[in-house]
Every structure is written in C-alpha cells, then in structure tokens.
Amino acid sequence: MITDHKWSSKKRVLTAINLKEPDRVPVYITVTPQVAVKLGEYLGIKDYTHPDSPLSENRISYTELLTHLGNDIIGIGAQAPESNPTVEIGNGIYMDEWKIKYRKSGYYTEMIEHPLSKVESASEINDFEFPDPQAPGRFASAERMVQKYGRSYAVCGDVETTIFETSWYLVGMEKFFIDLAMKKPYIFALMDHIMQYSIGVAKELIKLGADIIWLGDDFGSQKGMIISPELWREVFKERMKYIIDELKGENPGIKIAYHSCGSYFPIMKDLIDVGVDILNALQPNAKDMDIKRIKDNFGSRACLFGGIDIQRVVPFGSLKDLENEVKRVINAAAEGGGYILAGAHNLQPDTSVEKVIKLFEFAIKYGKYPLRSIV
C-alpha cells in the first residue's frame, strides 16, 4: 500500500480542486469489473464494493482495491432500491428499475430494448413510472462508504448521465436525436423528469457528506461534439445551470465536476459559467482536447481531472510509454495545483494488472510538489 502521512487524501484533493498546490497530485483511477477481478486476485482482497447501480457502476465500485493502491477519492452513488433490483428475465436478458433491458455481450452489458422507444407525447412521459430517488435502500452502499472512508478521503457523489444520456437510454439514441432536432414536446418533458431524479440523488449524496458532485453527459466524439454547441446552449445549458444552482443551494461549498467523453472544448467556458468547478475526462486523442491548451485557457477557473490516454498508451504501450504519459499530463496540467490525475475513462480489460499498479506508482512518484520539469 502506498501511503503519505503528511497530508490526508481529503486535504490533498480539496486543496487541488481549490486551485492550490497540495503535497502531491491527487489520484482517482477507476476500473471495469474485469480489471477489478484481476486486481483482487493479485492483491489478495476478496471482498470489495460493487453496488447494483445501472447508471454509475464502475465509478462507485471497488473502493477497497483502489484506495489500497493509492486513490485519494472514493466514489459513492445511487443504487437500485431493495424493492426493485436489476433482474434476469430469461435467456441472459436483464432488466433494471428503469425498465431498460440488457444483454451481456463480451466484456459489456449492452442495451437491447428502451422502454419509451415508441413515445410521442408529453402525456406518455408523465404516465411513465420514473424511479424514486429516495426509495429505501437507494444509498445503503453510499452510507457505508462515507462512514468508512469519509473522514480521510474526498467523497465524490456520482450523478453522471445527468440529463441527456439517461433520456436517450429510455428512448433510444436515434429516435432521441431525431425528435430533439424536431423539438417534439415530449423530449423536454422527459429531460425535466430526468433532471428531477438527478437533483434528488445529488442532494441525498450531499447530505451524506459528498465533497464533490460529478455530473455529466457524453456530448463528444473523437472528431467533435455529437450535437452542435449552439443546440447544446439552447437546450442543455440552462438546465445544467438549474441543477447546479439547486445543488449549491443545498451546500454552497459543494464542488461540481462535469464528465464528457470525447471532444467538448467548445462548451467548456459555458460549463464553467454555469458553475462547473472540475472538468473531466479530457480524452487526449479527441479533437481540441490537448490538456495543456485546456489548462492555459481554463486552469485559472477550473480544476482538470483525467487526461491519461487509456485508448492507446495504457493498454498497448510499454511501461516506459506509460511512465512518459504520466509525466506528460503532470507537466501539462499540474503546475499551480488544479489537477487530479485519472484515466480519460475507466481502465479497460485490455490493461494488465502490472500497468494498473505502475500507473499509481508513477503518479505518486512524479506528482510531488513543488513540481520540477520531468522528462
């Protein structure tokens, strides 16, 4: 186990997200279930957290493994309630509390049926039974994690898929995009229901002791945004502002992180303007997502979180390549504080246990302040 007795992980993270230099760059690596199994076997840790959480499984799981390796943040979130867990309904098909159906395909569980795939009216949306954010058992794992880790580690409440993604999960992506372009009224009713669920979950996580609320929706691809920045500003910007205002009304000191895969540079200023404090995932191979450029443009207003290349370097590079990747992001983003080292997404099954462990070791080795140029 890698430890540092001078600073607690919580102090380290809170200092960094307040755009000041801690003792070293904080770390928050997340992994998929397959990687967690390999890590557990290697570390000899058999029991670790894995809540039934259809919307944020990987972000809030495996805490025991990842804190052992050096994570400074623990993730908490909503899980399926006691009365409505994810169930297998036959032939390897699963259904969650949102009535979305899935089938396991290779390493992943893929959506195969969307419960609102034929919706056309706002009245149909209003008749749909949305999950209750306060259902009994919703925060059982979150409560346990805060009690165990909350004094020493920064607590990040995960509410990703905040508006857009959960909406298309229910409708289907193609139909959602078409109907959004046509401005069908049901689209806005749906998004507003999803917003209220997200706000309800986030407020409960704040009450439990979250230091950070992690919002987000994937609006980026490798080559650009999947909707225009203009449409995002028209439809999503004020909704995001409303959510953040509600959460900061609950706790003015709460820090807001925002996740989008892919390229979303054109809306970063907008996100900061509506109250986002931390930008994630900073996918380095996507258009306009050079982390130094982002630091130069927004580093005085927002903490950066992510940026390690998990598409190429982490799975396919040598250990030297991995070491150089850690140096690259620290050199580009960590000066003056305001950086949390993380993968640009969860580490995938194509990443070896050795590389996972080395990633933590390199992060701690090269992340010590005061930083010096590392080549």
N, C-alpha and C positions, 0 to 999 in steps of 0.2 A: 504493500500500500504506500502510495506517495503522499506525504503529509508536509505541511508547513505550519509550524507552531506560532509564528509571529502574528499572522492575520487569520481570522476565521474566513471561511468561504463566503459567508453572508457579507461581511465587511468588504471583502475583495470585490464582489460583484456590485454592491451598491456604490462603491467608490468609482468603479469603472463606468457604470451607467450614468453617474453624475458628472461624467466627462473630466475625471481627475485620475491621476496615476495611483493604482494600488501597489502592493509589493510585487505582483506579477499579473500577467494577463489571465483573467478567469477563463475557465474551460466549461463547455457544456456540449458533450458529444452524445448523440442519440443513435440507436441501432434498431435494426429489424429483428423479429423473433428468431430467425435462423442464426444471426450473429450472436444474439443473447444466449442461445443454447450452447454454442461453441465456447463462448466466454465462461459460462457457468461451469462447463466441464473442465476447462483449463484452470480456473481459479478455485475449483472445489466448492463453489457456492451453489447449493441445490435449490434453495428457496428464495425466490425473488418475485417482486410485484409484477403482475400482469392483469390489470383490470379488464373486464368486458366493456370496452369503450369503442364503439364503432367509428367515432369521428376523430379520435386522437390516441389510438392505442400505443403507438411507438413512442410518443412524446412523454407519456406518463408512466411508462413501464421500466422494469429492470434497474430500479434505483439502487438496489443493494450492490449490483455488479459495478455500476458506473461511478458511484461515489467511492467505491473501493479503489478504482483506477485513478480517480482524481477529479471527477466532476465537481464543480463548485455550486451547481444549481440542481435542484430537484424539481421535477415536473409533477403537477397534480392536475386533475381534470374531472369532468363528469364521467360516470359510468352508467351502464344500463341499470335500471332500478331492480329491486328484488322481485317485483311482480311481473317484470317484462324483459327477461334476459334474451340475448341472441340465442336462437334455437335452430337445430337442424330439422327441416320439414320433410326430408326424404331425398334420396339419390344424390347425396352430397351437396344439397342446396340449403342455404341458411337464410334466415330472415331476422332482421333486427327490430328494435322497437319503433323505428320509423317506417316499417313495412317494406323496406328495401330488401330485395333478395340477391344473394351472392352465391357464387360457386368457386371453390378453390381451383386455381389454375397455376400450376408450377409453384413458384415461391409466394404467390399473392392470391388474395381472395378478391375476385372481380365482380362488380355489379352486373347482374343479368336482367333485372326487372325493376322498374321505377314505379312506385305506387300512384303517381299523378301523371302518368305518361299520356293520358287522354284528356287531361283537364283543359277547359276552355273558358271558364268563368270564375269570377271572384267568389261567387256563392259556393262553388265547389271547394275552393280553398278554405272558406270559412267552415265548411262542413267536415273537413278533414281533421282527424284527431291527432294534433301535434303532441309530442312528448311534453310532460310537465317537468320543468327544470328543478322543481323541488320535490320530486317523487321520492318516497322513502328508499334509502339505500343509495341514492344518486352520488353521494360524496363519502361513502364509507371508506374507500381506499385513500381518498384525499385527506380525510381527517387523521387516519393512521400515519400517513407520511408526514404531515405537519407536526404531529405530536412527537414523532421520532427524530425528524431532521430540521424542523423549522427554526430552532434557535441558532444552529450552526451554519446552515446552508441557506442561500437565497431560494425563495419559493416562487416558481413560475406557474401560474394558472393558465392552462392551455385551452383556448377557445377559438382555435383555427377553424377554417371553413365557416367563417362568421356570418356571411350573407350569401354570397354568390355560389360557392361550391355546394353547400347543403341544399340550396334551391335547385341546382341542376341535378343533384343526386336524386331528388324526388321526381323531377320531370323528365330527365334525360337530357344530355348535353345538346344534341342537335335541335330538339324541339325548343329548349330554353333559349338558345341563341336566336332562332327564327322569331319566336314570339317576343323576345326582348327587342329585336330590331323593329318589330311591328307595333311595339308599345301596347301589347294587349293588357288590359287592366288586371287580369289575374296575376301577372308577373309581379306587380308591385304589392298586391295583397300577400302573395307568397313570401316575398322578401321581407315584408314587415313582420309577418309571423315568425320567420326565422330570426330576425333581429331581436324580437322579444325573448325568444328562447335563449339566444346568446347572452343577452343582457342579464337574464335571470341566473344563468350558470355563472357568469363572471362575477356578479355581485356576491353569490354564495362563496366563491373562491376567495374573494377579497375578505369576506367576513372570517373565513378560516385562517387567514394570515398570509395570503399571497403578496409578495413584493412586486411582482410583475404580472400583468395580464397579457397573454400572447394571442393577438388577433391575427386574422389573415385570410386571404383567398388567392388562389393561383390565377393571376391575370397575365402571366408572362409565358412566352415560349422561348426557344433558343434564339429566334430571329427578331423578336419584338413582342409587343403586347397582343393578346388574342382578341381584345376589343380596343377601339381607339381611345387614346387619352381623353378625347372630348366626350365620348359616351360615358367613360368612367366618371368624369367630373359631373356630368349631367345626372347620372343615376345613383352612383355609389358614394360620392364624396360627402354629401350632406348626411347620408345615412351613417357613414363611418363617424362623422363628427358627432352626431346624435348619440351613438353608442359610447364614444369616448367621454363626452360630457357627462353622461349618466354614470359612468364608472368613476370619473374623477369627482363627481358629486358624492359618491359613496365614500371615497377616500382620496382627498386631494393629492396625497403623496404617492399614489399608485403610479407605476411606470408602465407604459404601453409599448409592447413590441408588436411589430407587424411582419408577417411572413408572406412572401410570394415567391414561388419558383420562377425561374426564367428571367426575362428582361422586363423590368418595370421602372427604369430610370426616369422616364417622363413624368411619373406621378409621385416621385419621392418628395419633392417640395410640397405638393398638395397634402401628402400624408403627414408630414411634419407640421404643416399649417393647421391641421385639424387635431393635433395633439399626440401624434406618434413620437415616442422617445427613442425607440430602438428599431433599426432596420435589419431585416433578415430575409432571405437566406444568402443573397449576394453570390449567385451562381456564376462562377468566373468564366465559363465558356459561352455564356449568353451575351447577346448584343448589348453594348454600352454598360456592361456590368464590371468594368475594371475597378477593383476595390480602392485603389489609390485615387482614382478620379472621384469616386463616391466620397471618400474621406475628405478630399480637397474641397468638394462642393458642399458637403453637409455635415462634416465632422465637428463643426462648432455648435451644431444644434441637435445632433442625434448620435447615439451610440451605434456602432456597427456590430453585427452578430452573425457570424458564419464565414463564408468565403473559401473554405478549404475544398479543393476540387475532388469530389467523390465520383465524378464521371470517368476520369482518366487516371489521375495520379494515384489516388488512394488504392483503387483495385488493381491497376495494371502497371504502375510504376515500381521502380526498385525502392529499397529502403532509403537510398540516397536521394532519390526523387521526392520521397515523402518528407524527408528532412528539409530539403530545399523548399518544398511547398509551405511548410510551417514557417520557415524563415521569410518567405515571400509575403505572406499575409501579415506577419508581425511587423516587418519593415514598412509595409504599405499603410497599415491601419491602426497600429497600437500606440504610436507616439502621442503623448499627452493624455493617455487614457482613452476611454470611449471605445473599447473593443472587447468583445467576448469571442474567444476562439471556438469555432464549431465547424462541422461539415456543412456544406451547402444543402445537405439533406441528411436523412438517416443513413448510417453506414449500411451497405447492402451485403447480401450473402456472398458476393464475389470478393469480399475483403477478408483477408486471413486474420486469425487471432493475433499473430505476431505484429501485423500492421496496426491493428487497433491499439495494442499496448504501446507500440512505438510512437503512435500519434500522441498519446498522452505524455509520454516521456519527452518527446521533442517540444511539445507545447510548454511544458514546465521548465525545461532546460533553457529555451531561448526567449521565454516570455518575461524574464525577471526585469524589473525596473531598478535603476534607470536603464533604459534601453541603449544599446550600442549598435552600430551598424553590424549586421550579421551576414556574412557571405559564405 
